Structures are given as structure tokens and as C-alpha cells.
């Protein structure tokens, strides 16, 4: 798994990230160790891009895209779908078919695992809070431990996994939850100008290098069943199973 993740990470140093705790944490790790730079954000509804950037040439991080876009994400996908051959998704990699067995950690765990560089305490806290991973460690205990065996370095438990599985650390993670009660940073109800302005504010606040976000695109989205996803796969930019047999999809058509 590690080599497959690493290959995806090196697709491009220009990254488009999800505008939430997980996406920003991924961006910080990737910039520090790979020299990646944020050139856009994507939240399944709104895509922002730096001027002159073609998303086909970028790596979507903490997103699960269909071809022609390359991505790394942790959402539940259908097997044999329209995922780009250079993309990585742990559920597809291990051919997970049941939603309850999906990868229960944030995407940042995959990236840190592949890079194999030590993370700071603040990064561990961010990773543990991202996608409520530390709560999953309680609610989905068996699945968390099943996946932890796949996140080992030469038989040794990954340090970030070890941190989030240790309940003694949850007071520190709860403090972050107080500072950031929501996983996302910017409301979709903002005007395009204010959306970009706020996005750049939080990227700056998190000390994440980025190119100015000059372009804004809003796409049609919806919630559909499995059969609809299969039928319209070629018309979908990205999708994810959010509950058993319920899928959040983004269509190619702009609003």
C-alpha cells in the first residue's frame, strides 16, 4: 500500500485540497516533506483555482475524483469505477465492499504513513481531530484496529495511529475541537469573492503556501443511490458513499 500511495503523491506538486481540517493537515505535511503547494480547493460543490492552473495537471488531496483527475482520498467508492489509474483510495486498494468496513482514519494518516517522516505533536492532534478520527476509535473500535495493522512500518504500529488510539491524548484533541467546532473552514453560502477571500485567510492562518485563488466554479451536486451512480458515472466529477447505498455526487455541469 505504501508504494502505491507514494506514487500517487508524486503525480504533481500542485495540489487541490479539501477546505477542511483533513485537507489542510494533508497540505502542511505534503509541503513540509514533498514541497507541494496549494493551487486550489475543492469541497464537492465549489472548486477554486489559481489563474492559469489546469486541474488535470494537479493532485486532488482528500478528494475522490473520477478520471481524468488524479486524487488521493479515503471515501467509500464502488469497485471498477471511473477512478484514474494513478489515483489512490484505500478502500479500492483492499477491495472493501461494505460501508461499515471502510477506511476509518483521515486521509492525512495515509500521507504521513507513506512519507515515513516524524510528525509534530500539533500535527498529530490535527490528524486525530480530522474527520473525527479519534471518535471513530471509540465508536468503530474493531474496524480501527483492523486497519491499524495495515498502517505499520516493518511490523511496528505507525506513530500517528498509535497516538489516536491512545485515549489519554483526547483532552488535547478536544481542545482543538473547541477552537474549530466545524471541520470545514468556509461556508458555501458566501459570495464567490468572499468565499475566495476567506479561503485565502485560513490558508494563511494555517501557514500553508498557496498561489492566489483567482477562479471560482460551482457545480451541480446531489444525493443519489448506487444504481444512479453507475448509470451516470461518466457524467460525474467525483462521488462518495456517505451512508449505506447513499452517494454524494458532483456532476460535470456547472450551476
Secondary structure, DSSP 8 states (H G I E B T S, - for coil): -HHHHHHHHTT-SEEEE-SBHHHHHHHHHHHHHH--EEEEEE-SSEEEEETT--GGGSEEES--B-TTSEEEE-SB--TT-S--TT-EEHHHHTT--SGGGS--S-HHHHHHHHH-----HHHHHHHHHGGGHHHHHHHTHHHHHHHHTTSEETTEE-HHHHHHH-GGGHHHHHHHHHH-SSSBSS-TTS-HHHHHHHHHHHHHHTT--B--EEEEEEEEEEEE-HHHHHHTGGGEEEEEEEETTEEEEEEEEE-
